[in-house]
Amino acid sequence: MRSGFPGLTLVAGMLLTAALLAGCGDKPTEPDIWTGSIEVRGQLGAGGPADSLHIILDDDTLGYRPYAYVIDEVVAGKHRLLVHTVTCLQQDTLVWFSPPQDVWVEPLQKRLAEFTLQTNLPASPYPGFPAPDFTLADLDSNELTLDSFSGEVTLLYFFSLG
């Protein structure tokens, strides 16, 4: 003989299913309290603003964006921002760039990152970025490149024998 109430079991199962599905659905419309935004601006040396900027945020290349571009929904914290642009004047092509900047993003705040772009800065090295590749001879006259040590911690010790 069966005991219990089968109709009650069915109703309880339906209520449990509805409760589980209540948490599913569309993304909440309220702003994420753990993100902020960065407004990126670039000036061409002592001249006016750059028409467009090539933006790299941390390791993500955002590509060319218009002047005074706002990057939304940036997770709060410290980020590395790198900006450059290219101008073509008649037959001359100039690459304008700036050393990278560390930008601290606060939740629900817009941070302004202004760059003065120049044409005569070295492309690297900058702290936190890979050094440019170069070739040196070791004590046995074997050529070594910095790239051959990629992915390894490398200490360069320069000394004089004379």
C-alpha positions, 0 to 999 in steps of 0.5 A, spaced: 500 500 500 502 506 498 502 512 503 503 519 502 500 524 497 502 524 490 499 530 488 502 534 494 509 531 491 508 534 484 506 541 487 512 541 491 516 539 485 513 544 481 515 550 486 522 547 487 523 548 480 520 555 479 524 557 485 531 554 482 529 558 475 527 564 479 535 566 479 536 565 472 534 570 466 537 577 463 543 580 466 541 585 471 540 592 469 544 596 475 551 598 474 557 593 476 559 596 483 566 593 481 568 596 475 569 603 473 571 607 466 578 610 463 577 616 458 583 616 454 586 622 450 592 623 446 596 630 444 601 630 438 607 633 442 605 641 442 600 640 437 593 638 438 589 632 439 590 626 435 584 624 431 585 617 433 589 613 438 591 605 438 589 603 445 592 597 448 589 595 455 593 590 459 594 585 454 588 587 450 589 590 444 582 595 443 585 597 436 584 604 433 579 609 437 577 616 436 580 621 441 577 622 448 575 614 447 572 612 454 573 604 456 567 602 460 566 596 465 574 596 466 575 592 473 577 596 479 584 596 480 591 597 477 591 597 469 597 598 464 595 603 458 599 604 452 597 608 446 600 610 439 598 613 433 600 614 426 600 621 422 601 621 414 603 628 412 604 628 404 610 623 403 612 622 411 609 617 415 610 619 423 609 614 429 607 618 435 607 614 442 608 615 449 611 610 455 606 606 458 602 609 464 599 605 470 592 607 471 588 606 477 581 605 476 576 606 482 569 603 482 564 607 479 569 612 477 571 615 470 579 616 470 582 620 465 588 618 462 592 623 458 598 622 453 603 626 450 605 623 444 612 624 441 616 621 435 623 621 438 622 616 444 625 609 444 620 604 443 622 600 449 624 598 454 619 600 459 618 597 466 614 591 466 615 590 459 619 585 455 626 588 453 628 588 446 632 582 443 639 583 442 645 579 441 651 578 445 657 573 445 659 569 451 666 567 454 667 562 449 665 567 443 658 563 442 652 568 440 646 568 445 640 572 444 635 575 449 630 571 445 633 564 446 631 565 454 624 567 453 619 565 458 625 564 463 628 569 469 634 572 466 639 576 470 644 580 465 651 581 469 656 586 465 663 586 467 670 588 465 676 583 464 681 589 464 
